[in-house]
Amino acid sequence: MGNTRNIAFWVILFVMILMLFNLFSGSNTAQPSSARSYSEFVQAVQDGAVQEATIDGENVRFVGSDNKVYATVKPEDAAVTDLLIENNVPLTAKPQQTSGFQSFLLSLLPFLLLIGVWIYFMNRMQGGGKGGAMGFGKSKAKMLTEKSGRVTFDDVAGIDEAKEELEEIVEFLRNPQKFSRLGGKIPKGALLVGPPGTGKTLLARAIAGEAGVPFFTISGSDFVEMFVGVGASRVRDMFDQAKKNAPCIVFIDEIDAVGRHRGAGYGGGNDEREQTLNQLLVEMDGFEANEGVIILAATNRKDVLDPALLRPGRFDRNVTVPNPDIKGREKILGVHARKSPLGPDVDLRIIARGTPGFSGADLANLVNEAALMAARVGRRFVAMADFEQAKDKIMMGAERRSMVMTPAQKEMTAYHEAGHAIVGMTLPKCDPVYKATIIPRGQALGMVMSLPEMDQLNYFKDELTQKIAMTMAGKAAEIIKYGEDAVSNGPSGDIMQASALARAMVMRWGMSDKVGNIDYQEAAEAFRGGGGAGGFSISAHTKELIEEEVKRIIDQGYEDAHKIIMDNKAGWESLAEGLLEYETLTGAEIERVMRGEPPHKGDDEEDEPTDKGSVTAIPKTKPRAKAKPKASDGDMEPEPTA
């Protein structure tokens, strides 16, 4: 409406100016006239070539001897009347064509323009737009309309438990008597908590598509403003709009931008953000009841939210939206692959097994990358090979084949990655080796990628020590091949990953008998941050003990890796030579190369069973933090999580 009023105002103003211009510039000449200079007019009068003349203000029109009408403009001091009378030219004089009403409009026009401009700016500042100079206290919440691209619960997959809890809210809005007859009340708020990309905002859009009630959406950062009181004003305005449209749903995305714990800033943190939070708390559950307004909020930082915001009565439900498991990933892939024609060899379950730890956004990106790769080569459908290439690109980075590497650098990378692979395939608790490559990807010169067999929820001590051994195998391989003095900085990333794992084992997970079952990690972080556990400091003796244990675990892993490579030196050499020749090998191809066979088997050949029984070309699943590739320079190594 505001834009319509503005356009109408400017159209009317333009029409008025155009009418006035036409009014004052209109010509009273009955017939067209040709312009002549004043000197030509005087000469014509003196020569007797003027039959008659008419004076209209400063304009002079005259009829020449050829019966044509001419016009000229007389100078201010010219005695045109005397000239015409002296030469016996019939003369007609007309008064200036300006009426009293026209004069009034002419004098009023500047004032009309000023009043119009003033009305326009006042309309912009107060009623015409929320972004105006006087409109910064208005809520920026937008009512979501699903005229196109409507999302429903059918478009949400892989998070069934979270979907069920929110479906109940939609059912309550549709049929409140079903719950109220038993004394049940509609939840006032639901907080969606989960890692980035798991589908929190998609769930909110699905609720908007299913509920059939007004749905307002706003970001937490939209409340924050440099002016004092603006955030609180926007909260009040948002709830006023919601009450007028009740029953309705208000969705606040990234609520941690405004809902952080109070008193955590400098000087007690009594700032504009906290005043905004106070107003939000009062509006959600204060002295006045807020009937029919349901608050949905999303965040991936629940730990920083104020406790008063999380209590029942404000957010009655905390809905966890986790990363999907293998079944969820398969369903999500099915949803995103609806618009893509899939080839007959595509098996979404196999793709789901090979993408452990992927969120819904990651899987959507995977399908899109696969479709782009198929289009790039001119296919009419998306094949399984496109999904494999897209997965490698997402998990390991894009290939950098244009990067120039000397033969010595390629050879060192091949032996480094072969060391990772041989140790990973030998130790039973290491994840199956999925692929080894010496083609630079991302910032890594080469990498060995291992993927787990199943979704893993716990970490075990023997498994972690074997992973550290596999991580240190790159450095052990370089020392065995080139000697202590020729080792490169390639293992720097491996050392960082091994150190992080070992410190987590000692300081967080209680996997060291000498250090004991104490969480020193939290104490160290609290001391660095000046808060938490009262600034608890770790003693010098304990620090020394921790570093000794971390060094012992890493050294033991290095010794185990060194021994395994020496015991399997022939296979390690063969694998390194195979990588130099073929550049990229899958798990099954690695085994064939180590046996001295060509990596690609014939059509009538089958892979022999392995002792470990887990090295396959198609890996299974595990959380993503444990499934990222082991890179020689460590740029893509994961940080351990509890």
C-alpha positions as CSV (number, residue, x, y, z in Angstrom):
1,M,0.0,0.0,0.0
2,G,2.8,2.4,0.9
3,N,4.4,2.0,-2.6
4,T,1.0,2.6,-4.3
5,R,0.4,5.8,-2.3
6,N,3.9,7.1,-3.2
7,I,3.4,6.4,-6.9
8,A,0.0,8.0,-7.0
9,F,1.3,11.1,-5.2
10,W,4.1,11.6,-7.8
11,V,1.7,10.9,-10.7
12,I,-0.7,13.6,-9.5
13,L,2.1,16.1,-8.9
14,F,3.4,15.5,-12.4
15,V,0.0,16.0,-14.0
16,M,-0.5,19.3,-12.1
17,I,2.8,20.7,-13.3
18,L,2.1,19.6,-16.8
19,M,-1.4,21.3,-16.8
20,L,0.1,24.5,-15.4
21,F,2.8,24.5,-18.0
22,N,0.3,24.0,-20.8
23,L,-1.9,26.7,-19.3
24,F,0.8,29.4,-19.3
25,S,2.6,28.4,-22.4
26,G,-0.5,28.0,-24.6
27,S,-0.5,30.1,-27.8
28,N,-3.5,32.2,-28.8
29,T,-2.4,32.4,-32.4
30,A,-5.1,31.1,-34.7
31,Q,-2.7,30.3,-37.4
32,P,1.0,29.3,-37.4
33,S,3.6,32.1,-37.8
34,S,7.1,32.3,-38.9
35,A,9.8,33.9,-36.7
36,R,11.6,37.0,-38.0
37,S,14.3,39.1,-36.4
38,Y,13.3,42.6,-35.1
39,S,15.5,44.3,-37.7
40,E,13.8,42.4,-40.5
41,F,10.4,43.6,-39.0
42,V,11.5,47.2,-39.0
43,Q,12.8,47.0,-42.6
44,A,9.6,45.4,-43.7
45,V,7.6,48.3,-42.1
46,Q,9.7,50.9,-43.7
47,D,9.4,49.2,-47.1
48,G,5.6,49.1,-46.8
49,A,5.6,45.3,-46.8
50,V,3.5,45.0,-43.7
51,Q,-0.3,44.9,-44.2
52,E,-1.3,44.8,-40.5
53,A,0.3,44.1,-37.1
54,T,-0.8,42.9,-33.7
55,I,1.1,43.7,-30.4
56,D,0.6,41.1,-27.6
57,G,2.9,42.1,-24.8
58,E,6.4,41.8,-26.1
59,N,5.3,39.6,-29.0
60,V,4.6,41.3,-32.4
61,R,2.7,39.4,-35.1
62,F,2.4,41.0,-38.6
63,V,1.1,40.0,-42.0
64,G,3.5,40.5,-44.8
65,S,2.9,41.4,-48.4
66,D,2.7,37.7,-49.3
67,N,-0.3,37.4,-46.8
68,K,1.8,35.2,-44.5
69,V,1.9,35.7,-40.7
70,Y,5.2,36.5,-39.2
71,A,6.2,37.0,-35.5
72,T,9.0,38.8,-33.7
73,V,9.9,39.9,-30.2
74,K,10.3,43.6,-29.6
75,P,13.1,45.0,-27.3
76,E,12.0,46.6,-24.1
77,D,13.0,50.2,-25.2
78,A,11.7,49.9,-28.8
79,A,9.0,52.3,-30.0
80,V,7.1,49.8,-32.1
81,T,3.8,51.7,-31.9
82,D,5.3,54.9,-33.2
83,L,7.0,53.1,-36.0
84,L,3.8,51.4,-37.1
85,I,1.7,54.6,-36.9
86,E,4.4,56.6,-38.9
87,N,4.2,54.1,-41.7
88,N,0.4,53.9,-41.7
89,V,0.3,50.2,-40.7
90,P,-3.0,49.1,-39.2
91,L,-2.3,48.3,-35.5
92,T,-4.1,46.0,-33.1
93,A,-3.1,45.8,-29.4
94,K,-4.1,42.9,-27.1
95,P,-3.8,42.7,-23.3
96,Q,-1.5,40.1,-21.6
97,Q,-3.4,36.8,-21.5
98,T,-3.1,36.1,-17.7
99,S,-6.3,35.8,-15.7
100,G,-6.6,36.4,-11.9
101,F,-7.1,32.7,-11.3
102,Q,-4.0,31.9,-13.4
103,S,-2.0,34.5,-11.5
104,F,-3.2,33.0,-8.2
105,L,-2.1,29.5,-9.3
106,L,1.2,30.8,-10.5
107,S,1.9,32.4,-7.1
108,L,0.6,29.2,-5.3
109,L,2.7,26.7,-7.3
110,P,5.9,26.9,-5.2
111,F,3.9,26.5,-2.0
112,L,2.1,23.4,-3.5
113,L,5.4,21.9,-4.4
114,L,6.9,22.4,-0.9
115,I,3.8,21.0,0.8
116,G,3.9,18.0,-1.5
117,V,7.5,17.2,-0.8
118,W,6.9,17.7,2.9
119,I,4.0,15.2,2.8
120,Y,6.1,12.7,0.9
121,F,8.9,12.7,3.4
122,M,6.6,12.6,6.4
123,N,4.9,9.7,4.9
124,R,8.2,7.9,4.4
125,M,9.4,8.7,8.0
126,Q,6.3,7.6,9.8
127,G,3.7,5.6,7.9
128,G,5.1,4.9,4.5
129,G,7.9,2.4,5.2
130,K,9.5,0.6,8.1
131,G,13.0,1.5,6.8
132,G,12.4,5.2,7.0
133,A,14.1,7.6,9.4
134,M,11.2,7.4,11.9
135,G,10.4,3.7,11.2
136,F,13.5,2.1,12.9
137,G,11.3,1.1,15.9
138,K,9.0,-0.9,13.8
139,S,9.3,-4.7,13.6
140,K,11.1,-6.2,10.6
141,A,9.1,-9.4,10.8
142,K,7.7,-10.5,7.4
143,M,4.6,-12.5,6.9
144,L,5.5,-15.5,4.9
145,T,3.3,-16.3,1.9
146,E,3.7,-19.6,0.2
147,K,2.2,-18.7,-3.2
148,S,5.0,-20.5,-4.9
149,G,7.6,-23.0,-3.7
150,R,5.4,-24.2,-0.8
151,V,7.2,-26.5,1.6
152,T,5.4,-29.2,3.5
153,F,6.4,-32.0,5.9
154,D,6.7,-34.3,2.9
155,D,9.8,-32.3,1.9
156,V,11.4,-32.9,5.2
157,A,13.2,-36.2,5.7
158,G,15.7,-37.8,7.9
159,I,14.6,-36.1,11.2
160,D,11.5,-38.0,12.0
161,E,11.4,-37.3,15.8
162,A,11.8,-33.6,15.4
163,K,9.1,-33.6,12.7
164,E,6.7,-35.5,14.9
165,E,7.0,-32.9,17.7
166,L,6.3,-30.0,15.4
167,E,3.5,-31.9,13.6
168,E,1.7,-31.9,17.0
169,I,1.8,-28.1,17.1
170,V,0.3,-27.9,13.6
171,E,-2.4,-30.3,14.8
172,F,-3.1,-28.2,17.8
173,L,-3.6,-25.1,15.6
174,R,-6.0,-27.1,13.3
175,N,-8.0,-28.9,16.0
176,P,-7.4,-27.3,19.5
177,Q,-10.5,-29.0,21.0
178,K,-8.7,-32.4,20.6
179,F,-6.2,-31.3,23.3
180,S,-8.1,-28.7,25.3
181,R,-10.9,-31.2,26.3
182,L,-8.3,-33.1,28.3
183,G,-6.8,-29.9,29.8
184,G,-3.9,-29.6,27.4
185,K,-2.6,-26.2,26.4
186,I,-0.8,-25.4,23.2
187,P,3.0,-25.0,23.7
188,K,4.0,-21.3,23.8
189,G,7.3,-21.9,22.1
190,A,9.6,-24.5,20.5
191,L,13.4,-24.2,20.2
192,L,15.0,-26.0,17.3
193,V,18.6,-26.9,18.3
194,G,21.1,-28.6,16.0
195,P,24.3,-28.3,13.9
196,P,24.3,-26.0,10.9
197,G,22.6,-27.4,7.8
198,T,20.4,-30.0,9.5
199,G,17.1,-28.5,8.4
200,K,15.9,-26.2,11.2
201,T,14.8,-23.4,8.9
202,L,13.3,-26.0,6.5
203,L,11.2,-27.4,9.4
204,A,9.9,-23.9,10.1
205,R,8.9,-23.4,6.5
206,A,7.2,-26.8,6.5
207,I,5.1,-25.7,9.5
208,A,4.2,-22.5,7.6
209,G,3.1,-24.6,4.7
210,E,1.1,-27.1,6.8
211,A,-0.5,-24.9,9.5
212,G,-2.6,-22.6,7.3
213,V,-2.2,-19.7,9.8
214,P,-0.3,-16.5,9.5
215,F,3.5,-17.1,9.8
216,F,5.9,-14.3,10.7
217,T,9.6,-14.8,10.2
218,I,12.5,-12.6,11.5
219,S,16.2,-13.0,12.2
220,G,17.6,-12.5,15.7
221,S,20.0,-9.9,14.3
222,D,17.1,-7.7,13.1
223,F,16.3,-6.7,16.7
224,V,19.9,-5.5,17.4
225,E,20.4,-1.8,16.7
226,M,22.9,0.9,17.8
227,F,20.1,3.1,19.1
228,V,19.0,2.5,22.7
229,G,15.5,1.1,23.0
230,V,15.0,0.2,19.3
231,G,15.3,-3.5,19.8
232,A,12.7,-3.6,22.6
233,S,10.4,-1.4,20.5
234,R,10.7,-3.9,17.6
235,V,9.9,-6.8,19.9
236,R,6.8,-5.0,21.1
237,D,5.7,-4.1,17.6
238,M,6.3,-7.7,16.4
239,F,4.1,-9.2,19.1
240,D,1.4,-6.5,18.5
241,Q,1.3,-7.6,14.9
242,A,1.2,-11.3,16.0
243,K,-1.7,-10.7,18.4
244,K,-3.7,-9.0,15.7
245,N,-3.3,-12.1,13.5
246,A,-3.7,-14.7,16.2
247,P,-3.6,-17.7,16.1
248,C,-0.2,-17.4,14.3
249,I,3.4,-18.5,14.4
250,V,6.4,-16.3,14.8
251,F,9.8,-17.8,13.7
252,I,13.0,-16.2,15.0
253,D,16.0,-17.5,13.2
254,E,19.5,-17.5,14.9
255,I,18.0,-16.4,18.2
256,D,21.4,-16.5,19.9
257,A,22.1,-13.1,18.3
258,V,19.7,-11.5,20.8
259,G,19.1,-14.2,23.5
260,R,22.7,-14.6,24.9
261,H,23.2,-15.0,28.6
262,R,22.7,-11.7,30.5
263,G,25.5,-10.2,32.6
264,A,28.3,-11.9,30.5
265,G,29.6,-8.7,29.0
266,Y,31.9,-6.0,30.4
267,G,30.4,-3.9,33.2
268,G,27.6,-6.4,33.8
269,G,26.5,-6.4,30.2
270,N,23.7,-3.9,30.7
271,D,23.5,-2.9,27.0
272,E,20.9,-2.6,24.3
273,R,20.9,-6.3,23.5
274,E,20.0,-7.2,27.1
275,Q,17.1,-4.7,27.1
276,T,15.9,-6.4,23.9
277,L,16.1,-9.8,25.6
278,N,14.2,-8.5,28.6
279,Q,11.4,-7.3,26.4
280,L,11.3,-10.6,24.6
281,L,11.1,-12.5,27.9
282,V,8.2,-10.3,29.0
283,E,6.3,-10.6,25.7
284,M,6.7,-14.4,25.6
285,D,5.5,-15.0,29.2
286,G,4.9,-11.9,31.3
287,F,2.1,-10.4,33.2
288,E,-0.2,-10.4,30.2
289,A,-1.1,-13.7,28.6
290,N,-0.1,-14.2,25.0
291,E,-2.8,-16.5,23.7
292,G,-2.6,-17.9,20.2
293,V,1.0,-16.8,19.4
294,I,3.5,-19.6,19.1
295,I,7.2,-18.8,19.0
296,L,9.5,-21.0,17.0
297,A,13.3,-20.3,17.2
298,A,16.4,-21.9,15.8
299,T,20.0,-21.9,17.0
300,N,23.1,-24.0,16.9
301,R,24.4,-22.4,20.1
302,K,22.0,-23.4,22.8
303,D,24.8,-23.2,25.4
304,V,25.0,-19.4,25.2
305,L,21.3,-18.7,25.6
306,D,19.9,-17.2,28.8
307,P,18.3,-19.7,31.2
308,A,15.2,-17.5,31.6
309,L,14.6,-17.9,27.8
310,L,14.8,-21.7,28.0
311,R,12.4,-22.3,30.9
312,P,8.9,-23.9,30.3
313,G,6.3,-21.2,29.6
314,R,8.6,-19.6,27.1
315,F,10.2,-22.4,25.1
316,D,8.2,-25.4,26.3
317,R,9.9,-27.7,23.9
318,N,13.5,-28.2,22.9
319,V,13.5,-30.0,19.6
320,T,16.9,-31.5,18.7
321,V,17.6,-31.6,15.0
322,P,20.7,-33.8,14.6
323,N,22.7,-34.9,11.6
324,P,20.9,-37.8,9.9
325,D,21.9,-41.4,10.2
326,I,22.2,-43.7,7.2
327,K,18.4,-44.2,6.8
328,G,17.8,-40.5,7.1
329,R,20.5,-39.7,4.6
330,E,18.9,-42.1,2.1
331,K,15.5,-40.3,2.5
332,I,17.1,-36.9,2.2
333,L,18.9,-37.9,-1.0
334,G,15.5,-39.1,-2.3
335,V,13.9,-35.8,-1.6
336,H,16.6,-33.7,-3.3
337,A,17.0,-36.1,-6.2
338,R,13.3,-35.7,-7.2
339,K,14.1,-33.1,-9.9
340,S,17.1,-34.9,-11.3
341,P,16.8,-37.8,-13.8
342,L,18.8,-40.6,-12.2
343,G,20.6,-43.3,-14.2
344,P,19.8,-47.0,-13.8
345,D,23.1,-47.6,-11.8
346,V,22.3,-45.0,-9.1
347,D,21.7,-46.6,-5.7
348,L,20.9,-43.9,-3.1
349,R,21.6,-46.3,-0.2
350,I,25.2,-46.8,-1.4
351,I,25.6,-43.0,-1.6
352,A,24.2,-42.7,1.9
353,R,26.6,-45.2,3.2
354,G,29.5,-43.3,1.7
355,T,28.5,-39.9,3.2
356,P,28.8,-40.3,7.0
357,G,28.3,-37.2,9.0
358,F,26.7,-35.2,6.1
359,S,24.0,-32.8,7.0
360,G,20.9,-32.2,5.0
361,A,22.5,-29.1,3.4
362,D,25.6,-31.2,2.5
363,L,23.5,-33.9,0.8
364,A,21.6,-31.2,-1.2
365,N,24.9,-29.8,-2.3
366,L,26.1,-33.3,-3.2
367,V,23.0,-33.9,-5.5
368,N,23.5,-30.5,-7.1
369,E,27.2,-31.0,-7.7
370,A,26.5,-34.4,-9.3
371,A,23.9,-32.9,-11.6
372,L,26.3,-30.1,-12.6
373,M,29.0,-32.7,-13.4
374,A,26.6,-34.8,-15.5
375,A,25.6,-31.6,-17.4
376,R,29.2,-30.6,-17.9
377,V,29.9,-33.9,-19.9
378,G,26.6,-33.7,-21.7
379,R,24.7,-36.6,-20.1
380,R,20.9,-36.8,-20.1
381,F,20.8,-38.2,-16.6
382,V,22.9,-38.3,-13.5
383,A,25.0,-41.4,-13.2
384,M,26.6,-43.1,-10.2
385,A,30.0,-42.0,-11.3
386,D,28.8,-38.3,-11.1
387,F,27.8,-38.9,-7.5
388,E,31.2,-40.5,-6.7
389,Q,33.1,-37.5,-8.2
390,A,30.9,-35.0,-6.5
391,K,31.4,-36.8,-3.1
392,D,35.2,-36.8,-3.6
393,K,35.1,-33.1,-4.5
394,I,33.1,-32.2,-1.4
395,M,35.0,-34.4,1.0
396,M,38.6,-34.0,-0.3
397,G,38.4,-30.8,-2.4
398,A,38.7,-30.1,-6.1
399,E,41.5,-31.7,-8.0
400,R,44.4,-29.3,-8.8
401,R,45.9,-31.1,-11.9
402,S,47.4,-27.8,-13.1
403,M,49.7,-27.6,-10.1
404,V,53.3,-28.2,-11.1
405,M,55.1,-30.9,-9.0
406,T,58.6,-32.1,-9.5
407,P,59.2,-35.9,-9.8
408,A,60.9,-35.9,-6.4
409,Q,57.9,-34.2,-4.8
410,K,55.5,-36.6,-6.4
411,E,57.6,-39.6,-5.3
412,M,57.8,-38.3,-1.7
413,T,54.0,-37.8,-1.6
414,A,53.4,-41.3,-3.0
415,Y,55.5,-43.0,-0.3
416,H,53.9,-40.7,2.3
417,E,50.4,-41.7,1.3
418,A,51.3,-45.3,0.8
419,G,52.5,-45.3,4.5
420,H,49.1,-44.1,5.6
421,A,47.3,-46.7,3.5
422,I,49.4,-49.7,4.5
423,V,49.0,-49.0,8.2
424,G,45.3,-48.2,7.9
425,M,44.7,-51.5,6.1
426,T,46.7,-53.5,8.6
427,L,45.3,-52.3,11.9
428,P,41.9,-53.8,12.6
429,K,40.3,-50.8,14.4
430,C,41.1,-48.3,11.7
431,D,38.4,-47.3,9.3
432,P,38.5,-49.0,5.9
433,V,40.6,-47.2,3.3
434,Y,38.3,-45.8,0.7
435,K,40.8,-44.0,-1.6
436,A,44.4,-42.9,-1.9
437,T,45.6,-40.2,-4.3
438,I,48.6,-38.1,-5.0
439,I,46.7,-35.6,-7.1
440,P,46.6,-32.3,-5.1
441,R,43.2,-31.5,-3.8
442,G,42.3,-28.4,-1.9
443,Q,45.5,-27.4,0.0
444,A,46.8,-31.0,0.3
445,L,49.4,-32.5,-2.1
446,G,47.9,-35.9,-1.6
447,M,45.7,-37.9,0.8
448,V,44.4,-41.2,2.0
449,M,40.7,-41.2,2.7
450,S,39.2,-43.7,5.1
451,L,35.5,-44.1,5.8
452,P,33.8,-46.1,8.6
453,E,31.6,-49.2,8.3
454,M,28.7,-47.9,10.4
455,D,27.5,-44.8,12.3
456,Q,29.7,-44.6,15.4
457,L,28.6,-42.9,18.6
458,N,31.4,-43.8,20.9
459,Y,35.2,-43.6,20.7
460,F,37.4,-46.4,22.2
461,K,40.9,-46.2,23.5
462,D,42.4,-49.0,21.3
463,E,40.6,-47.5,18.3
464,L,42.1,-44.0,18.9
465,T,45.6,-45.3,19.4
466,Q,45.4,-47.2,16.1
467,K,44.2,-44.0,14.4
468,I,47.1,-42.1,15.8
469,A,49.4,-44.8,14.4
470,M,47.8,-44.4,11.0
471,T,48.2,-40.7,11.2
472,M,51.9,-40.9,12.1
473,A,52.5,-43.4,9.3
474,G,53.2,-40.6,6.8
475,K,56.3,-39.4,8.7
476,A,57.5,-42.9,9.4
477,A,57.3,-43.7,5.7
478,E,59.3,-40.6,4.7
479,I,62.0,-41.4,7.3
480,I,62.2,-45.1,6.2
481,K,62.6,-44.1,2.5
482,Y,64.7,-40.9,2.8
483,G,66.3,-40.9,6.3
484,E,65.9,-38.7,9.3
485,D,67.6,-35.7,7.7
486,A,65.5,-35.7,4.6
487,V,62.0,-35.6,6.2
488,S,59.8,-32.8,4.9
489,N,57.2,-30.6,6.5
490,G,54.5,-32.7,4.8
491,P,53.6,-34.5,8.1
492,S,52.9,-31.2,9.9
493,G,49.1,-31.7,9.5
494,D,49.4,-35.3,10.7
495,I,51.3,-34.2,13.8
496,M,48.6,-31.6,14.5
497,Q,45.8,-34.2,14.2
498,A,47.7,-36.8,16.3
499,S,48.4,-34.2,19.0
500,A,44.8,-33.1,19.2
501,L,43.6,-36.8,19.5
502,A,46.2,-37.6,22.2
503,R,45.4,-34.4,24.2
504,A,41.7,-35.2,24.1
505,M,42.4,-38.8,25.3
506,V,44.5,-37.5,28.2
507,M,42.8,-34.2,29.2
508,R,39.1,-34.9,28.3
509,W,38.3,-38.5,28.0
510,G,40.3,-40.0,31.0
511,M,42.2,-42.5,28.9
512,S,45.5,-42.1,30.8
513,D,46.1,-44.0,34.0
514,K,48.8,-41.5,35.1
515,V,46.6,-38.4,34.7
516,G,43.4,-40.0,35.8
517,N,39.7,-39.3,35.2
518,I,39.8,-35.5,35.4
519,D,38.6,-33.1,32.8
520,Y,41.6,-30.8,32.5
521,Q,40.5,-29.5,29.1
522,E,37.6,-27.6,30.7
523,A,39.9,-26.2,33.4
524,A,42.4,-25.0,30.9
525,E,39.8,-23.3,28.7
526,A,38.2,-21.7,31.8
527,F,41.6,-20.3,32.9
528,R,42.3,-18.9,29.4
529,G,38.8,-17.3,29.3
530,G,38.9,-15.9,32.8
531,G,35.6,-17.6,33.8
532,G,33.9,-20.9,33.9
533,A,35.6,-22.9,36.7
534,G,36.6,-19.9,38.7
535,G,39.9,-19.4,36.8
536,F,41.2,-22.8,37.9
537,S,44.8,-23.2,37.0
538,I,46.6,-26.5,36.2
539,S,49.7,-27.0,38.3
540,A,53.1,-27.2,36.6
541,H,53.6,-30.8,37.7
542,T,50.2,-31.7,36.1
543,K,51.1,-29.9,32.9
544,E,54.3,-31.8,32.7
545,L,52.6,-35.1,33.3
546,I,50.0,-34.3,30.6
547,E,52.7,-33.5,28.1
548,E,54.6,-36.7,29.0
549,E,51.5,-38.8,28.4
550,V,50.6,-37.1,25.2
551,K,54.2,-37.6,23.9
552,R,54.1,-41.2,25.0
553,I,50.9,-41.9,23.1
554,I,52.1,-40.2,19.9
555,D,55.6,-41.9,20.1
556,Q,53.9,-45.3,20.6
557,G,51.8,-44.6,17.5
558,Y,54.9,-43.7,15.5
559,E,56.7,-46.8,16.6
560,D,53.7,-49.0,15.7
561,A,53.5,-47.4,12.3
562,H,57.2,-47.7,11.7
563,K,57.1,-51.4,12.5
564,I,54.1,-52.1,10.3
565,I,55.7,-50.4,7.3
566,M,58.9,-52.4,7.8
567,D,57.0,-55.6,8.1
568,N,55.1,-54.9,4.9
569,K,57.9,-53.1,3.0
570,A,57.3,-54.9,-0.3
571,G,53.6,-54.1,-0.4
572,W,54.4,-50.5,0.7
573,E,56.9,-50.1,-2.1
574,S,54.4,-51.6,-4.6
575,L,51.7,-49.3,-3.5
576,A,53.9,-46.2,-3.8
577,E,54.9,-47.3,-7.3
578,G,51.2,-47.9,-8.2
579,L,50.3,-44.4,-6.9
580,L,53.0,-42.9,-9.1
581,E,51.7,-44.7,-12.1
582,Y,47.9,-44.4,-11.6
583,E,47.7,-41.4,-9.2
584,T,44.4,-42.5,-7.6
585,L,43.5,-45.9,-6.3
586,T,40.4,-47.1,-4.5
587,G,40.4,-49.6,-1.5
588,A,40.0,-52.7,-3.7
589,E,42.5,-51.4,-6.2
590,I,45.1,-50.8,-3.5
591,E,44.9,-54.5,-2.4
592,R,45.5,-55.7,-6.0
593,V,48.4,-53.3,-6.5
594,M,50.0,-54.6,-3.3
595,R,49.7,-58.1,-4.6
596,G,51.5,-57.1,-7.8
597,E,48.4,-57.2,-9.9
598,P,47.0,-54.5,-12.2
599,P,44.5,-52.3,-10.3
600,H,41.6,-52.9,-12.7
601,K,40.4,-56.5,-12.7
602,G,38.9,-58.1,-15.8
603,D,35.2,-58.6,-16.3
604,D,35.4,-62.3,-15.3
605,E,37.6,-61.7,-12.2
606,E,36.5,-61.2,-8.7
607,D,38.3,-59.7,-5.7
608,E,39.8,-62.2,-3.3
609,P,38.6,-61.9,0.3
610,T,41.0,-60.0,2.6
611,D,42.1,-60.9,6.1
612,K,40.7,-57.6,7.4
613,G,37.4,-58.0,5.6
614,S,36.6,-54.4,5.5
615,V,38.5,-52.8,2.7
616,T,36.0,-52.2,-0.1
617,A,35.6,-49.8,-2.9
618,I,32.3,-48.6,-1.4
619,P,32.7,-47.6,2.2
620,K,30.1,-47.5,4.9
621,T,29.2,-44.9,7.5
622,K,30.4,-43.0,10.5
623,P,30.3,-39.4,11.8
624,R,31.9,-36.9,9.5
625,A,34.5,-35.6,12.0
626,K,36.0,-39.1,11.9
627,A,35.5,-39.6,8.2
628,K,37.5,-36.8,6.6
629,P,40.5,-37.8,4.6
630,K,44.0,-38.0,6.1
631,A,46.0,-35.5,4.1
632,S,49.8,-35.3,3.9
633,D,49.9,-31.6,4.7
634,G,47.0,-31.9,7.2
635,D,44.9,-29.1,5.8
636,M,41.8,-31.3,5.9
637,E,42.3,-33.2,9.1
638,P,39.4,-33.2,11.6
639,E,39.5,-32.0,15.1
640,P,38.5,-34.7,17.7
641,T,35.2,-34.3,19.3
642,A,33.8,-35.9,22.4
